[in-house]
Amino acid sequence: MNKIALTLLLCLSGLTTLLAQADIDKSWPEFSFNELELAGEMHFLASDYLAGRRTGSVGNEIAAQYIASQLRAFGYAPINGDSYLQPVPLLKTASPTEGKLMVGDLAFTQMADLLIMRGPAASATGKVVFANYGWVDEETNHNDYENLDVKGKIVITRAGIPGDVSQAGVFRGIREKAAMAAAAGAVGIFELYSLPFPWGSFKGYLGGERVGLDNGTQSAAIPYGFIKVQDDFVSQLQAKKKGLDGSMSSSGMQIESIKSANVGGILEGTDPELKQEYMIMTAHFDHVGVGAQGGGAYTEQDSIFNGARDNAFGTISLLSAARAFAEVPTRRSIIILAVTGEEMGLLGSQWYAEHPLVPLEETVFNFNTDGAGYDDKTGISLLGANRTGIDPQVAAAAAAFGKKVINDPAPEQGLFDRSDNVSFARKGMPALSFSPGITGFSEELFKYYHQVTDNPETIDMTYLKEYCQAFTLAARLIANRDSRPVWVDGDKYKEAGDKLYGTRK
């Protein structure tokens, strides 16, 4: 026997062993998925008619209703009382159109060297004082206002929080500092910009239109923002212990409420004991919209960011699994959840994780599907490999359809923490993302990722079918396990998992 024949025999033998160990039944529905049916779904969900499915748009709402109708037809119970929809309250905000800050002889102007990004319309004249970080922390007894009178005054602070001037520290300050300053009596607060990327990029990112959860924390009682100053500004301000004369004005934030919803259904498991545990399967169905909303290049001839790969691909996979499980249920109960607002910052999954419709402690695993596209159709990608103990099931499912598993491609991109699975992981729930095959962020990916070229006509429908099959089978094998997935020792989410589930095994 020659070496090639021997290698082929060994590979086939290994594959046969892997499939046998996984106890796979080829009569399951996923082995007979219809490529034409899946292609039809792709041509609808990523059609121009849905106009890029931007969160809050009519196209996004149509997609939600379509998903709900499928779950109803499959026989899933509504996830929210008698509704398949979980409303996700959102706010669209934009910075004030006009704003000014005077500090001594220095003048700062909105969207030039001043960015007001929170707070109501207001104006004030008075002293401007420096308050270090402007931070209050009762646990560490840190209070930058303790010996500083800021009543009726405008406060200038360093960016970030004590001990953390990284991007994470700066963004925590954005969320919390305005309330601290207002509680101390200040009429406005402005931080000194210090992040290590261009001021213009920062203004463009946070000064334009943005969407966030309407959880009561988007507004602020006083104007809040950042200023770009020279290096000696702080020393000049500190030299005047009583502060400098100054004034401020803001036309106020532009705020609009937006309606959107997650879509979900529940299918009871078949095992008398394991059906008390749920596996939640997720995919985001939103994309970035049309024209300037999309953030990429477009033309008059084509201005719709259809989102075929990101994430009609995943949405169709989710619905395929839902249908297969309706025909042949799994041992554990299944929650199917199509989430909105992923492109806006994982908003739909974050809302569900904060407001679960099935208790999180009863939900033992999140199996998410999302991706930027594919450049390797011989495989699937697993984001979160070797972290929750489900790798053998994924490997067996991929092998059943002739695919390899690509573990955590492009690690420098931090992809695990950039999709909806992280909303559940932060709560302690074992989670990962099952994604199309990629070798890295290649030219092939960037050709379509968040581009108007990401249309149904560019999708390899055979690969779509194979991907849906592997995703569904992997989910089935995980839901049928005797033991539930758990974070491996040392994982950064294990402590949260221990807290969520306690001593349950």
ChimeraX attribute file (.defattr): number of C-alpha atoms within 10 A of each C-alpha:
attribute: neighborCount
match mode: 1-to-1
recipient: residues
	/A:1	6
	/A:2	6
	/A:3	8
	/A:4	9
	/A:5	10
	/A:6	11
	/A:7	12
	/A:8	11
	/A:9	12
	/A:10	12
	/A:11	12
	/A:12	12
	/A:13	11
	/A:14	13
	/A:15	17
	/A:16	14
	/A:17	12
	/A:18	19
	/A:19	18
	/A:20	12
	/A:21	12
	/A:22	16
	/A:23	10
	/A:24	16
	/A:25	11
	/A:26	10
	/A:27	9
	/A:28	16
	/A:29	19
	/A:30	23
	/A:31	17
	/A:32	12
	/A:33	16
	/A:34	12
	/A:35	15
	/A:36	12
	/A:37	11
	/A:38	20
	/A:39	19
	/A:40	12
	/A:41	17
	/A:42	24
	/A:43	18
	/A:44	16
	/A:45	30
	/A:46	29
	/A:47	22
	/A:48	19
	/A:49	15
	/A:50	21
	/A:51	23
	/A:52	30
	/A:53	32
	/A:54	28
	/A:55	27
	/A:56	22
	/A:57	17
	/A:58	16
	/A:59	22
	/A:60	26
	/A:61	20
	/A:62	15
	/A:63	22
	/A:64	24
	/A:65	16
	/A:66	15
	/A:67	26
	/A:68	23
	/A:69	13
	/A:70	15
	/A:71	24
	/A:72	16
	/A:73	11
	/A:74	18
	/A:75	15
	/A:76	23
	/A:77	18
	/A:78	20
	/A:79	22
	/A:80	17
	/A:81	10
	/A:82	8
	/A:83	14
	/A:84	25
	/A:85	23
	/A:86	23
	/A:87	16
	/A:88	23
	/A:89	17
	/A:90	23
	/A:91	20
	/A:92	17
	/A:93	22
	/A:94	20
	/A:95	26
	/A:96	24
	/A:97	14
	/A:98	16
	/A:99	22
	/A:100	20
	/A:101	26
	/A:102	19
	/A:103	21
	/A:104	15
	/A:105	8
	/A:106	10
	/A:107	14
	/A:108	18
	/A:109	17
	/A:110	23
	/A:111	20
	/A:112	13
	/A:113	18
	/A:114	23
	/A:115	29
	/A:116	31
	/A:117	26
	/A:118	26
	/A:119	24
	/A:120	18
	/A:121	17
	/A:122	16
	/A:123	17
	/A:124	16
	/A:125	16
	/A:126	18
	/A:127	19
	/A:128	28
	/A:129	26
	/A:130	27
	/A:131	24
	/A:132	19
	/A:133	21
	/A:134	27
	/A:135	21
	/A:136	20
	/A:137	12
	/A:138	7
	/A:139	6
	/A:140	7
	/A:141	8
	/A:142	12
	/A:143	17
	/A:144	20
	/A:145	19
	/A:146	10
	/A:147	8
	/A:148	14
	/A:149	14
	/A:150	24
	/A:151	16
	/A:152	17
	/A:153	24
	/A:154	32
	/A:155	26
	/A:156	24
	/A:157	22
	/A:158	22
	/A:159	27
	/A:160	26
	/A:161	22
	/A:162	16
	/A:163	7
	/A:164	12
	/A:165	18
	/A:166	15
	/A:167	14
	/A:168	12
	/A:169	15
	/A:170	20
	/A:171	15
	/A:172	16
	/A:173	21
	/A:174	19
	/A:175	14
	/A:176	15
	/A:177	26
	/A:178	28
	/A:179	19
	/A:180	19
	/A:181	27
	/A:182	20
	/A:183	14
	/A:184	20
	/A:185	18
	/A:186	22
	/A:187	25
	/A:188	28
	/A:189	29
	/A:190	25
	/A:191	27
	/A:192	20
	/A:193	22
	/A:194	19
	/A:195	14
	/A:196	8
	/A:197	8
	/A:198	10
	/A:199	18
	/A:200	12
	/A:201	10
	/A:202	14
	/A:203	20
	/A:204	12
	/A:205	11
	/A:206	15
	/A:207	21
	/A:208	14
	/A:209	14
	/A:210	15
	/A:211	22
	/A:212	20
	/A:213	22
	/A:214	16
	/A:215	11
	/A:216	8
	/A:217	11
	/A:218	17
	/A:219	20
	/A:220	19
	/A:221	17
	/A:222	23
	/A:223	30
	/A:224	25
	/A:225	22
	/A:226	24
	/A:227	22
	/A:228	16
	/A:229	15
	/A:230	8
	/A:231	8
	/A:232	8
	/A:233	13
	/A:234	16
	/A:235	10
	/A:236	12
	/A:237	18
	/A:238	15
	/A:239	11
	/A:240	12
	/A:241	10
	/A:242	15
	/A:243	21
	/A:244	21
	/A:245	16
	/A:246	20
	/A:247	20
	/A:248	22
	/A:249	20
	/A:250	24
	/A:251	18
	/A:252	21
	/A:253	21
	/A:254	18
	/A:255	17
	/A:256	11
	/A:257	14
	/A:258	17
	/A:259	13
	/A:260	23
	/A:261	24
	/A:262	25
	/A:263	30
	/A:264	28
	/A:265	26
	/A:266	23
	/A:267	24
	/A:268	20
	/A:269	23
	/A:270	16
	/A:271	15
	/A:272	9
	/A:273	10
	/A:274	19
	/A:275	19
	/A:276	15
	/A:277	22
	/A:278	27
	/A:279	25
	/A:280	25
	/A:281	23
	/A:282	26
	/A:283	32
	/A:284	29
	/A:285	33
	/A:286	32
	/A:287	28
	/A:288	27
	/A:289	26
	/A:290	21
	/A:291	19
	/A:292	12
	/A:293	14
	/A:294	20
	/A:295	13
	/A:296	15
	/A:297	14
	/A:298	17
	/A:299	9
	/A:300	7
	/A:301	6
	/A:302	13
	/A:303	22
	/A:304	29
	/A:305	34
	/A:306	33
	/A:307	33
	/A:308	31
	/A:309	27
	/A:310	26
	/A:311	24
	/A:312	29
	/A:313	32
	/A:314	28
	/A:315	29
	/A:316	23
	/A:317	26
	/A:318	25
	/A:319	23
	/A:320	23
	/A:321	25
	/A:322	26
	/A:323	21
	/A:324	22
	/A:325	25
	/A:326	19
	/A:327	13
	/A:328	16
	/A:329	21
	/A:330	24
	/A:331	24
	/A:332	28
	/A:333	23
	/A:334	27
	/A:335	25
	/A:336	23
	/A:337	30
	/A:338	28
	/A:339	29
	/A:340	33
	/A:341	31
	/A:342	23
	/A:343	20
	/A:344	17
	/A:345	17
	/A:346	21
	/A:347	24
	/A:348	33
	/A:349	28
	/A:350	24
	/A:351	23
	/A:352	20
	/A:353	21
	/A:354	13
	/A:355	13
	/A:356	15
	/A:357	14
	/A:358	16
	/A:359	10
	/A:360	22
	/A:361	17
	/A:362	15
	/A:363	23
	/A:364	22
	/A:365	26
	/A:366	25
	/A:367	24
	/A:368	27
	/A:369	27
	/A:370	26
	/A:371	24
	/A:372	21
	/A:373	26
	/A:374	26
	/A:375	17
	/A:376	18
	/A:377	17
	/A:378	18
	/A:379	25
	/A:380	25
	/A:381	24
	/A:382	24
	/A:383	28
	/A:384	20
	/A:385	19
	/A:386	15
	/A:387	21
	/A:388	20
	/A:389	16
	/A:390	22
	/A:391	18
	/A:392	16
	/A:393	23
	/A:394	26
	/A:395	22
	/A:396	28
	/A:397	27
	/A:398	25
	/A:399	19
	/A:400	22
	/A:401	17
	/A:402	13
	/A:403	20
	/A:404	20
	/A:405	22
	/A:406	20
	/A:407	18
	/A:408	22
	/A:409	17
	/A:410	14
	/A:411	11
	/A:412	9
	/A:413	12
	/A:414	12
	/A:415	16
	/A:416	19
	/A:417	16
	/A:418	16
	/A:419	23
	/A:420	32
	/A:421	30
	/A:422	25
	/A:423	23
	/A:424	25
	/A:425	23
	/A:426	19
	/A:427	20
	/A:428	25
	/A:429	30
	/A:430	29
	/A:431	30
	/A:432	26
	/A:433	28
	/A:434	26
	/A:435	25
	/A:436	29
	/A:437	25
	/A:438	26
	/A:439	16
	/A:440	17
	/A:441	17
	/A:442	12
	/A:443	10
	/A:444	14
	/A:445	18
	/A:446	12
	/A:447	13
	/A:448	21
	/A:449	22
	/A:450	24
	/A:451	20
	/A:452	24
	/A:453	20
	/A:454	21
	/A:455	20
	/A:456	24
	/A:457	14
	/A:458	11
	/A:459	18
	/A:460	12
	/A:461	17
	/A:462	15
	/A:463	17
	/A:464	22
	/A:465	25
	/A:466	25
	/A:467	25
	/A:468	26
	/A:469	25
	/A:470	29
	/A:471	27
	/A:472	25
	/A:473	28
	/A:474	25
	/A:475	26
	/A:476	27
	/A:477	21
	/A:478	25
	/A:479	29
	/A:480	20
	/A:481	16
	/A:482	11
	/A:483	11
	/A:484	22
	/A:485	20
	/A:486	21
	/A:487	22
	/A:488	14
	/A:489	11
	/A:490	9
	/A:491	13
	/A:492	14
	/A:493	21
	/A:494	22
	/A:495	15
	/A:496	18
	/A:497	21
	/A:498	15
	/A:499	12
	/A:500	17
	/A:501	17
	/A:502	10
	/A:503	7
	/A:504	8
	/A:505	8
